[in-house]
Amino acid sequence: MPNNIEGRGLTDREMVQLCLELEKGRCRSLGSTMLETTHKELRDIYTQCFDNASKNHYKLYQLMDEKGWYKTELATVDQIKNVQEYMQNNLHPDDQFQS
């Protein structure tokens, strides 16, 4: 993202990008806090806040995508199969708790 050159202010793209990054940070922070909170009512509040931040983040992403400001690439069938295989072979929950 370019710097604020010669006092020109931020472009719409720069402002949306900053908002997207802020929401992403909010999701990370709320997600960590939510996962580490044992008090049921407090956890529910954090979960609701996380859901709101996640929805805001997705709306900002959609806006950037519609305007061509956020380029993504579709995964190939082989890439999807590789990820599925990796997940099945390396992240099975039962393996996490075996002695």
LUMMARBA-809030 format. One record per residue (C-alpha): residue in three letters; x, y, z; chain; residue number from 1. Coordinates in Angstrom, 3 decimals. Layout:
REM residues N
<type->ALA, px->X, py->Y, pz->Z, mol->A, seq->NUM>;
...
END
This chain:
REM residues 99
<type->MET, px->0.000, py->0.000, pz->0.000, mol->A, seq->1>;
<type->PRO, px->1.499, py->3.371, pz->-0.994, mol->A, seq->2>;
<type->ASN, px->2.372, py->5.980, pz->1.583, mol->A, seq->3>;
<type->ASN, px->0.361, py->9.148, pz->2.075, mol->A, seq->4>;
<type->ILE, px->2.389, py->11.104, pz->-0.502, mol->A, seq->5>;
<type->GLU, px->2.271, py->14.919, pz->-0.471, mol->A, seq->6>;
<type->GLY, px->-0.751, py->15.089, pz->1.828, mol->A, seq->7>;
<type->ARG, px->-3.070, py->13.608, pz->-0.790, mol->A, seq->8>;
<type->GLY, px->-4.989, py->11.627, pz->1.801, mol->A, seq->9>;
<type->LEU, px->-5.891, py->7.980, pz->1.589, mol->A, seq->10>;
<type->THR, px->-7.599, py->6.468, pz->-1.414, mol->A, seq->11>;
<type->ASP, px->-10.809, py->4.491, pz->-1.008, mol->A, seq->12>;
<type->ARG, px->-8.818, py->1.317, pz->-1.632, mol->A, seq->13>;
<type->GLU, px->-6.306, py->2.197, pz->1.111, mol->A, seq->14>;
<type->MET, px->-9.079, py->2.977, pz->3.606, mol->A, seq->15>;
<type->VAL, px->-10.898, py->-0.292, pz->2.920, mol->A, seq->16>;
<type->GLN, px->-7.600, py->-2.215, pz->3.101, mol->A, seq->17>;
<type->LEU, px->-6.860, py->-0.657, pz->6.503, mol->A, seq->18>;
<type->CYS, px->-10.359, py->-1.535, pz->7.738, mol->A, seq->19>;
<type->LEU, px->-9.909, py->-5.097, pz->6.473, mol->A, seq->20>;
<type->GLU, px->-6.621, py->-5.420, pz->8.370, mol->A, seq->21>;
<type->LEU, px->-8.193, py->-3.990, pz->11.539, mol->A, seq->22>;
<type->GLU, px->-11.071, py->-6.485, pz->11.363, mol->A, seq->23>;
<type->LYS, px->-8.630, py->-9.323, pz->10.744, mol->A, seq->24>;
<type->GLY, px->-6.712, py->-8.296, pz->13.867, mol->A, seq->25>;
<type->ARG, px->-9.953, py->-8.059, pz->15.819, mol->A, seq->26>;
<type->CYS, px->-10.882, py->-11.595, pz->14.723, mol->A, seq->27>;
<type->ARG, px->-7.498, py->-12.941, pz->15.829, mol->A, seq->28>;
<type->SER, px->-7.695, py->-11.227, pz->19.202, mol->A, seq->29>;
<type->LEU, px->-11.312, py->-12.167, pz->19.863, mol->A, seq->30>;
<type->GLY, px->-10.739, py->-15.740, pz->18.684, mol->A, seq->31>;
<type->SER, px->-7.831, py->-16.229, pz->21.080, mol->A, seq->32>;
<type->THR, px->-9.708, py->-14.632, pz->23.959, mol->A, seq->33>;
<type->MET, px->-12.856, py->-16.636, pz->23.227, mol->A, seq->34>;
<type->LEU, px->-10.929, py->-19.915, pz->23.186, mol->A, seq->35>;
<type->GLU, px->-9.241, py->-19.147, pz->26.509, mol->A, seq->36>;
<type->THR, px->-12.358, py->-17.977, pz->28.351, mol->A, seq->37>;
<type->THR, px->-13.988, py->-20.530, pz->30.633, mol->A, seq->38>;
<type->HIS, px->-16.870, py->-18.391, pz->31.943, mol->A, seq->39>;
<type->LYS, px->-19.906, py->-19.413, pz->29.837, mol->A, seq->40>;
<type->GLU, px->-21.627, py->-16.017, pz->29.610, mol->A, seq->41>;
<type->LEU, px->-18.380, py->-14.187, pz->28.905, mol->A, seq->42>;
<type->ARG, px->-17.449, py->-16.750, pz->26.267, mol->A, seq->43>;
<type->ASP, px->-20.851, py->-16.212, pz->24.625, mol->A, seq->44>;
<type->ILE, px->-20.213, py->-12.444, pz->24.507, mol->A, seq->45>;
<type->TYR, px->-16.788, py->-12.971, pz->22.915, mol->A, seq->46>;
<type->THR, px->-18.314, py->-15.434, pz->20.453, mol->A, seq->47>;
<type->GLN, px->-20.928, py->-12.872, pz->19.420, mol->A, seq->48>;
<type->CYS, px->-18.233, py->-10.195, pz->19.028, mol->A, seq->49>;
<type->PHE, px->-16.121, py->-12.606, pz->16.965, mol->A, seq->50>;
<type->ASP, px->-19.097, py->-13.412, pz->14.723, mol->A, seq->51>;
<type->ASN, px->-19.721, py->-9.695, pz->14.142, mol->A, seq->52>;
<type->ALA, px->-16.048, py->-9.004, pz->13.372, mol->A, seq->53>;
<type->SER, px->-15.932, py->-11.995, pz->11.033, mol->A, seq->54>;
<type->LYS, px->-19.015, py->-10.776, pz->9.154, mol->A, seq->55>;
<type->ASN, px->-17.539, py->-7.266, pz->8.895, mol->A, seq->56>;
<type->HIS, px->-14.279, py->-8.709, pz->7.594, mol->A, seq->57>;
<type->TYR, px->-16.095, py->-10.740, pz->4.936, mol->A, seq->58>;
<type->LYS, px->-18.144, py->-7.723, pz->3.797, mol->A, seq->59>;
<type->LEU, px->-14.953, py->-5.688, pz->3.423, mol->A, seq->60>;
<type->TYR, px->-13.314, py->-8.546, pz->1.522, mol->A, seq->61>;
<type->GLN, px->-16.344, py->-8.775, pz->-0.802, mol->A, seq->62>;
<type->LEU, px->-16.193, py->-5.033, pz->-1.475, mol->A, seq->63>;
<type->MET, px->-12.497, py->-5.240, pz->-2.333, mol->A, seq->64>;
<type->ASP, px->-13.073, py->-8.299, pz->-4.509, mol->A, seq->65>;
<type->GLU, px->-15.936, py->-6.623, pz->-6.410, mol->A, seq->66>;
<type->LYS, px->-13.736, py->-3.609, pz->-7.137, mol->A, seq->67>;
<type->GLY, px->-10.800, py->-5.760, pz->-8.219, mol->A, seq->68>;
<type->TRP, px->-8.708, py->-4.637, pz->-5.257, mol->A, seq->69>;
<type->TYR, px->-8.244, py->-8.112, pz->-3.766, mol->A, seq->70>;
<type->LYS, px->-7.053, py->-10.743, pz->-6.214, mol->A, seq->71>;
<type->THR, px->-7.533, py->-14.382, pz->-5.327, mol->A, seq->72>;
<type->GLU, px->-6.760, py->-17.518, pz->-7.259, mol->A, seq->73>;
<type->LEU, px->-9.006, py->-20.572, pz->-7.399, mol->A, seq->74>;
<type->ALA, px->-7.389, py->-23.733, pz->-6.099, mol->A, seq->75>;
<type->THR, px->-6.897, py->-26.558, pz->-8.546, mol->A, seq->76>;
<type->VAL, px->-8.383, py->-30.002, pz->-7.916, mol->A, seq->77>;
<type->ASP, px->-4.864, py->-31.297, pz->-7.186, mol->A, seq->78>;
<type->GLN, px->-4.222, py->-28.536, pz->-4.627, mol->A, seq->79>;
<type->ILE, px->-7.492, py->-29.328, pz->-2.867, mol->A, seq->80>;
<type->LYS, px->-6.691, py->-33.048, pz->-2.819, mol->A, seq->81>;
<type->ASN, px->-3.216, py->-32.327, pz->-1.395, mol->A, seq->82>;
<type->VAL, px->-4.667, py->-30.244, pz->1.436, mol->A, seq->83>;
<type->GLN, px->-7.338, py->-32.844, pz->2.172, mol->A, seq->84>;
<type->GLU, px->-4.715, py->-35.581, pz->2.277, mol->A, seq->85>;
<type->TYR, px->-2.467, py->-33.526, pz->4.536, mol->A, seq->86>;
<type->MET, px->-5.333, py->-32.757, pz->6.912, mol->A, seq->87>;
<type->GLN, px->-6.428, py->-36.382, pz->7.063, mol->A, seq->88>;
<type->ASN, px->-2.909, py->-37.691, pz->7.626, mol->A, seq->89>;
<type->ASN, px->-1.546, py->-35.068, pz->9.998, mol->A, seq->90>;
<type->LEU, px->-4.343, py->-33.460, pz->11.942, mol->A, seq->91>;
<type->HIS, px->-6.486, py->-36.323, pz->13.170, mol->A, seq->92>;
<type->PRO, px->-7.781, py->-35.338, pz->16.645, mol->A, seq->93>;
<type->ASP, px->-7.205, py->-38.800, pz->18.119, mol->A, seq->94>;
<type->ASP, px->-3.480, py->-38.485, pz->17.397, mol->A, seq->95>;
<type->GLN, px->-3.208, py->-35.384, pz->19.555, mol->A, seq->96>;
<type->PHE, px->-3.938, py->-37.172, pz->22.815, mol->A, seq->97>;
<type->GLN, px->-2.112, py->-40.469, pz->22.460, mol->A, seq->98>;
<type->SER, px->0.809, py->-41.129, pz->24.783, mol->A, seq->99>;
END
